[in-house]
Amino acid sequence: MELHLIRHIKPDYPEGTNYGQTDVPLPADYAIIHAGIIKHLPEYDAVYSSPLRRCQLLAAAIAPGHHTDPRLMELHFGDWEGRKWDDIDRQELDPWMEDYINRAPPNGESLLTLVNRFADFVDELNATSHRRVLIITHAGIIRAAMYLFNHIPLNQIMMEKVDYGGTYTFRT
């Protein structure tokens, strides 16, 4: 199966602020930006999306009957969501930064948890008859796909650049 993972466009939200699974607004001209993305998409059998609005709006513009799945959401940063990275106490942040693969932010989830929930989604998707699927999602899920399909080590995927509005293709 061919998977085309598309990252949502850049939200209209303060730079340096952690938003993870928080629903954040898009810029006023989002429909124009979405149209530019849509005209370059390949043919597809199905469209799946994170339930967060920044993904849902693009998914609805592509296919009004798309499927949503919470396993396609961004990493949950728990108590840090809505906070500027610079405002998070270093005594909280540093231990997580040393082992974000296995350690979760307070009331959030670890990178390994995100990877496992995405892998579960892909296992279910592989049981369908789809040949080419569009997935509207987030940088964390795209990086999980880089690990699962391109074999980039978990301790390196966070360094991989994932562009807003970018499309990334993988084969399962």
N, C-alpha and C positions, 0 to 999 in steps of 0.2 A: 504494500500500500504506500502511496505517496502522500505525505503530510506537508501542507503549506501552513506554517505558523506565522501569523501576522501580528505584530505588536501594535497596540493602540497608539493613537497620536499623542503628542505631548500635551498633558493637561494644563489647564490654566490654574496653576497652583504655585505657591512660593518656592523658588529654588532652594535646595538644601533641606526641604521638609520631607520627612518620611511619611509616605501615604499608603504603602502596602495594599491592604484590602479595604481601605477607606474609599468610599465613592467620592471622587473629586470632579470638579467641572472641567469641561473642555472649552477651548477658545470659541468665540462667537462664530467664526468662519469654519467650524468643524465639517460641515456638509461639503464645502468646496474641497477641503483637504481629503475627505473620504472619497469623493468622486475621482480625484487623482490616483488614489490607491486602487480603486475598483477597476479602472480601465486597464490596469496591468495584470490583473489576476488571471490565472489559468482556468480552464473549465474544471468543474468539480461535481462530485456526487452528493456531498453533504457539507453543511456549515455548522460548526460548533463554536460556542463562545463562552468565555467567562461571564458570570452573571453581573459583573460590575458595569456600571453605565458607560464608562470610557471604552469598553469593548462592545457592549450591547448596541450602541448607536451605529457602529460600523457594521456589525453583523446584520442588523435589521436593514441597513441600506443595501447589503449584498443579497440577503435572502430573508424576507419577512418570516418564513417558517423555520428559521434556524433553531438549533438545539442549544440549550444552556447546560453547563455542568460546573458545579462549584469546585471540582478538582482542577479546573483551568484557571483558578484565581492566583493572584500574586502571593508571595510569601506573606504570612501573617506576622507582623511585627509587634503584636500585642500592645503593651503599655506605651510603646514608642511611637505608635501611629499618631500623626498629626503634630508631632514634635520635630523641631529642627534637630538635625544630627548633632550640631554643635552644642545644643542644650542638654543632651543626654549625659548624665554623670559618667565620667571615665571609669569609675569603679564598677558600673553596670556594663558599659560598652566594651571595655577591654577584654574581659573574659569571653564574651560572645565573639569578638573579632578574632580571638585566638583559636576558636573552634566552632565557627558558625555552621559547620557541616552537621555536628551532633548536638550543639547547644542552641536552645531557643531563647529569644528575648523574653522578658517577663510576660507571661500570658500569651505568648506567640508560638511560633513553630520553628523547627530547625530546617536547614536546607535539605537534609535527608528525608524529613517528613514530606516536604514539597515534592521531591524527586519520586518518592514512593507513591504519592497520590496521583501524580501524572503517569507513572508507569502502570498503575491500576487502570486509569482511563484508557491508555493505549492498548492494554490487554483486551479490554472490552471492545474497543474499536476494531481490533484485529479479528474479532469474531463476527463482524458484519461483512456484507458483500461490497462495501465501498472500495473504490480503487484510488480515488483522489479526494482528499478532504481538506477543507480550509478550516483553520482554527484561529479564532481571534482571541488573543491572550496577552500575556505580560512578559517582561524580560526574564523573570525567574523561571517561568515554564519553558521559554525558548532555550535558556541555558541548561535546563534539565534535559531537554531534547538533545542538546549538544553532547551531554554526558552519555545519554542512553544510545544514541545512534552514531555519533562521531567519535565516541570513546575519549573525549577530552576529560582528563581526571577531575574529580569533584573539587579538589583543592585549587583548580585553575579556572573553572567555568565562570567564576564571578569576575574575572578579568576580561572575559570575552565581551566585546562591544556589541550591543543590541540596539539598533536604531529605532526611534519612534517611527511608526508607520512602515517599518521594514518587513520584508517577507523572507522567511527562512525555510528551505525545503529539506525534508528528511525522508528516507525510505525505511519502513519497518521490516 
